[in-house]
Amino acid sequence: MKNGKFTNTIIRMQYVPRWSEYAPRFEDNAASHSFRCAALSIVIAAAEDHLYNNPIDKLKLLGRCLWGDLKNTGTGSIKYVTKKETLVMNHIRSFEKELSKEIVSYLSKSLQPAAADFIVDAQDDTFVGQLVEAIDTFDAMLFCHREAKYGSNPFFQAKYEELRQLLAGSKQQSIVWLLSEYEKQEGVAAFLGYIVDLDTVKRWNGSYNLVPDNDATHSFRVASLALFNGLLERERFGRQAEFDLYELVAKAVLHDLPEVLSGDVVTNFKHNNEEIKLAFEQYEKETAATIVELLPAVFHKEMTSYIVDSKSDDYAGEMVDIADKLDALIKAGLEMRNNPHYAETYYQQLIKIQHRYENPCVIFFLAYILHDLTIRI
């Protein structure tokens, strides 16, 4: 059992660069990419359900989009053209599959069947697997389009056009629908723009950070911790009746999306007193509701739950809050060896978690994972 090593794999995703050989204006990494794919999968799943009456396995789609690229921590970011080169293609696929199996083996045995589906079989030949691949391409198109608009490298304009044409011929109705909505540059396009731009919201402002952080990489880690904790409580502790795992992870993926408009406000200020706290809570809810309004009306109820009420007063909302605070603890642990300021943050966060939560996943994290991370990070 190496759950700490698995958690460390999640952390390392932000160190795997994407597009770096083309010097993009907006730096990208595997964590930000996986966050965006997960967020897109939530929109696609809603479209399949509400627009095409095709209720797919939403958790399978979301889990695969979130964890399907964990293997990149061992392979690096291999170019798409290299992956398709006949001389090395099969070798790359074989190595990636074995590495994915190894990552699954880090987990407790009760978690491995679900994790294997999300990690090893992410882009298989099933309908969901094909959707995962299409979503991966869709994210690449969105990233290239932003670069084409704001960057100076002509590569990205050409790549955007290439990927747009590829997606236009997709066999998945929901993908074609999302592309057509994006090209209208109206409500849905603005929503997708917020997802892409979440990586521009910097976190931990005012502190020296050895490891730069933003809301996209943070959201990937929070969602990954929420998925891990949810699987743990469902499979090992039998608490599946207390929450819906898909709802939990969807809330975790989108919990900070309103910050693309409001920015990341220092927690100590937001919680300075009850009046300030309530004012910010109201402001954030109104901002979140504005974002939901960009989507088709048939999506509103579901997306309100994920974005406006991400930290709802139920078990799923509490689990999102737990994952958020565990990520802050991990971040402070990463930084405190180089910045003494973070030592105080680390211990304050640890005490807060110890005193506030008695959930099985928290006890498990403190008893097993935190020790391993303290050694590894």
N, C-alpha and C positions, 0 to 999 in steps of 0.2 A: 504494500500500500504506500504510494508516493503521491498523495493528494497535494502536498506542498510543491512537488515538482510540477504537477499539472498547473497549479496556480501560477507558478513561476513562468510557465510557458505562455500563459495568458498575458503576463506582464511584459514578456519579451517581444510580443507582437508589435509594439510600437517602435521597436528598434530595427524592424525590417523595412527598408525604404522601397518605395514604388516610384517609377518614372524618373528616378534620379539622374539617369544618363542623358535625359533631355532637359535638365536644369529647369524644372517647372517653377513658376512664380509661387505657387502654393505647394509647399512640401507635403508629401503623402507617405503613408506607411500602412502596413498590413492591418493594424488595429483600426485606423480611421476608415479604411476600405471596408473592413468587415462590419463596422458599425453602420456604414451607409447601406451595405447590402441587406443587413438585418432590417433597417428602417424601410427600405424599398419592399422587402418581402411582406411587411405588414400591410402596405398599401396594395400590393398585388393580391395577397390573400383576401383582403376585403373586396377587391374587384371581382375575383373569382366567385366569391360568395354572393355578393349583392347585385352584381351586374350580369353575371353569366350563370347564376344558379348552379354553381359547381363547388360545393363546400369541400375543399381539400383538407388534408391534414396540416393545419396551420403550424402546429408546433414542430412538425418534421421540417417544414419549409424554413421556419425561423431559425431553428437549431442548426440546420445545415448552412444557412447563410452566415450565421454568427461564428461557427466553429470550423467550417470547412477549410479554412486557410491556416489552421494552426500548424500544419506541416511546414509552412514557410519559415518557421523559426529554425528549422533544420536545413532547408534547401536554399534559403534566401529568396529573393524575388526574381525568378527565372522569366526571361522574356517569352511572350506568347509565341513568337516566331521560332524560338529555340525549342519550345515544347512540341511544336509541330514538325520539327526537322526529323526526317526518317532515320537518320543515323543514331540519334540519341533519344527519340521520343519514347520508345518502350523502356529504355533504361530509367528515364526520369519517372515515368508512371509507376514502374515497379518500386523504385526507391521511395517515392512519395507514399505509396500504399503501405509499405513496411514501416515507414516513419510514423504514419498516421496510426497504425496498429500499436506501435510502441507508446505513443502519447496516450492512447486509450488505456493501455496497461498500467499507467501511473495511478489510475483511479481505483477506488474501492470496487470490488467485484460486482456489487449490487448496482453500480452506476454504469458499468461497462457496456451492457447491451444498447442502452439509449445513446450513449456517447459514441459508440461504434457507428451507429446509423448517421449521426450528425457529422462525424469526422472522416471515417473511412469511406462511407458510401455517399458522400455529399452530392456528387455530380454523376450519379448512376443513370441508367437508361430509362428510369421511370418518369412519369409526368412531372413529379416534384423535382427530381434530379435535373430534368431539362429546364424547369423554371429557375432553379438555382444558377445554372449556367447562363441563362438569358439575363438574369438579374445582375450577375457578375459583369456581363457585357454592358448592360444598361448603366451601371455605375461608372465603368470606364468611359462611356460616352459622355456622361454628365461631367466627369472630371475634365475630360479633354475640351468640352465646350466652354467651361469656365476659363481654362487656360487660353483657349482661342480668343476669348473676349478680353482678357486682362493681361495675358502674357505676350511675349514677343517671338516665340519659336513657332514657325509655320508648320512644324510637324503636327502640332496639336489640332490645327484646323483640318488638315488632311485626315488625321486619325478620327476626328469627330465625324466627318462626312462618311468615312468608311464604316464606322460602327453604326451610324444612323441607318445607312442602307442595309446593313446586316440585320438590324432589329426590325426594320420595316418588313422584312420577309419572314419574320418569326411565325411559327405555327401556333403559338400561345396567344389567344385572344386578349388576355389581360395585358400582355407585353405590348401588343400593337395599340391597344387602347391608351396605355400610359404614354407611349411615344407620341400619339396624336394629341393627347392633352398637353404634353410638354411643348410641342411645337406651336401650340396656340399662344404660349407665353402669357397665360392668364392665371387663374386660381391654383390649379394643380401644379403648374410649372413653378409658381412662387413657393408652394409647399416643398417641392423637390429642391428648390434653391436653398431653402432654409436647412434642409438635411445636408446638402453639400457644404454650405457655409459654416456649419457648426464647428469645423476645425479652425476657424478664424477667432473663436472665442477662447482667449487664453485664461488659464486657471492659475491660482496661487500668485496673483499679482501682489507686488510689494515684498516678495521674498526672493532671495537668490535661489534659483533652481538649477541643479546639475542636470536634471532630466526635464526638458520642456514638456508642458502638458496643456491640453486643450479639451474642450467639451466633447469632441468626437472620440478621442482615445479614452477619455474618462468614461463615456457612455458605453464603449465597447467593454471595458473592464467591469463596470457595474452590471451590465446585462449578463456577462459571462459568470460573474459571481452569483447573480440571481438564478441563472440556469443551474449552476452547480449546486447551490443551496437548495433550490426547489427539488432537483432530482434526489438529493440526499434526504430531504425530509419526506419525499414521496416513497422512495424505494427502501431506504434503510429504517426510517422511523414511522412509516405508515400513516403519514398525515395528509394524504392526498385529498381527503374530504374537506380540508380547511381552506384550500385555495385551488384556483385553476392555473396550471403551470404556464400555459400559453399567455394568459392575461398577465401573470407576474412578469414574464420576460419581456412582453411587449411594453408594459409600463416602464420597465427598467431601460429599455432601448431608447424610449422617447421622453424620459423624465426631464431632461434638460433642454429639450428642443426650444422652449420659449426663450431661453437665454440668448439665442441668436438675435433676438430683438432687445431684450433687457440687459444683456451682458451678465458676466459673473460677478455678483456683488459679494464682498467679503462677509462671511457668515457672522463674525463677531459684531459687525455693524447691523446686519439684518435682525439679529437677536439681541440688540443692545437693550431694548426694553419692550414691553408688551405692545405698546402703541406702534412702534416701528415694525415689529414682527407682523402684526395684523395688517398693516398698510402694505407691506411687501407681499404678503400672502394674497391679498386682494388684487394687487397689481399683476402678480404672476399668473393668477387664474384668468384675469381679463385678457392678458397677452396670449395665454394658451388658447382661450376660446376664439380669439381672433384668427389664430393659425388654423384651428379646426374648420372655421367657416370657409376657408379656401377650398376645401374638398367637397365633393358631391354630397348633397343632403343625406343620402342614404348611408353615408359613412359616419355621420356626425355622432350618433349615440356611441358607437364603438370607439371612435377616436377620442371622444371626450373622456372616456374612461382611461385611455392610455396616456393622454397628454395633460388634460386639465386636472384629472383626479389620479395622477400617477402615484401619489403617496396617500391614498385613500385610507379611511379609518376602518380597515379590515386587515385580515392576515396578509393578503397580497401586498397591500400598501405598506404594511410594516416590513415585509421582506424586502421591498425596494429600498426603504430607508436603511435597513441593515446593510444591504449590499453597498449603498452609497457611503455609509460610514466605515465599512471595512476597507473600501477603496482609499478613503482618506488616511486610514491607518497605514495601509501598505505604502502609499505615497510618502508619508512622513518617515516611514522606516527606510525607504530608498534614499531620502535626502539627508537624514540626520547625521550620517557618517561624515558628510562634507560641510554641513551647516548646522552648528549647535542650536540655532533657533528652532529647528524642526524637532529637537529632542523634547521640548516642552509640548509642542503640538502632538507628538506621538503619544506621550503619556497621558495627556488630557483626553485624547481620543480613545485610548485604551480603557481608561477609567470610565468614560461615558458609556462605552459598549458593555463593559462588565457590569455596570450598575443598572443599565436600562433594559437589557434583553436577557431572557432565559430560554430562547428558542433553541431547539436541538442543533441547528446549523451553526449558531453562534458558539455554543459550548464546544462543538466539534472543531470549529476554526481555532478557538483559543487553545484547545487541548492538543491539537495535532499540527495544523497548518502553520500557525504563527511561528512555532518553534523552528520549523523547516525553513520558512521564509527569512527568519532572523539570521540563519546561517548562510543562506544562498544569496540574498539581495545585497 
